[in-house]
Amino acid sequence: MADHTEARAVIHADPGTVADVIGDVEAYPQWTEQMRSSRILTRDQADWPAEVEFVVDAGIVRDTYVLDYTWDVEEDGTGVVSWTLLRSQSLTAMNGSYTLTAVPEGTEVTYRLAVDTRITMPALVRRKAEKSIVAAALDGLKRHCEN
């Protein structure tokens, strides 16, 4: 991901707990404000979500899209969860990842996201939207894991 937004947060929970929360994609609407619904379409051999359909309403972006997940996660929860866009009504790309690293306080989560839309918009506006998505997702993930 050459042109992407990246942010980090330390979550006071072990990596296994954080990975399980990320893997519970059908619960995302409970802790992600702009997420209206999510549905697992397929699972991989380890029973992690593989293809997931999301419905979002983020003001300027209302969309239904499907992501293809790759779970390169160790048994303790450390590793990388990544995704790429399979189909969408308004997006042409959505590539991202969560990198989970054990730290003394719990788990450091690095979130990377690159989004492109069918709607032509200045790079500065797109980047601002990415930053907003990343910040909201990390905040929601942190709150959900720590409660």
Phi, psi and omega in degrees: 000090183290313182251096185213169173256142182221139175213158181232152174211147172260125180251130182277066176202154181288157182303326179297319178296315181297316179299320179295321178294317177297321180288342179273062187299333181289346176269354182309319181300340178287333184230005177239107190306319186274353181276121180269320177201160176211144185215128178283125178266319178216160176237155177274183184295335178269006178076014172281152175301134179252303175246129184227134176262132179238145171240122181236152173225095183249042180073266181292333181244115171240124188203157167242124182219161179238130177250148176253115184266146170235128184249098175256067189239133178285170181300330180278359178097349178286153178134205186230131170251120181232163181210155174226155180282130174264314179202154183196158175277324186235352180258147173253343177203142169207097180244133181202177177198153166247127172253123183252121182233131177290132174227163182305328182279349182144258183223128170270127179248124174251122182250124176242138182212134173230125183232142172223145185241161174290334178281127178289126177214151179300147181303324180297320179291316179299315180296321178297320178295317177301314181299321179295316179297313182297314181298315181295319180294315179295318179298315179296317179299314180300310181300317183293319180289328186271353178264000000 
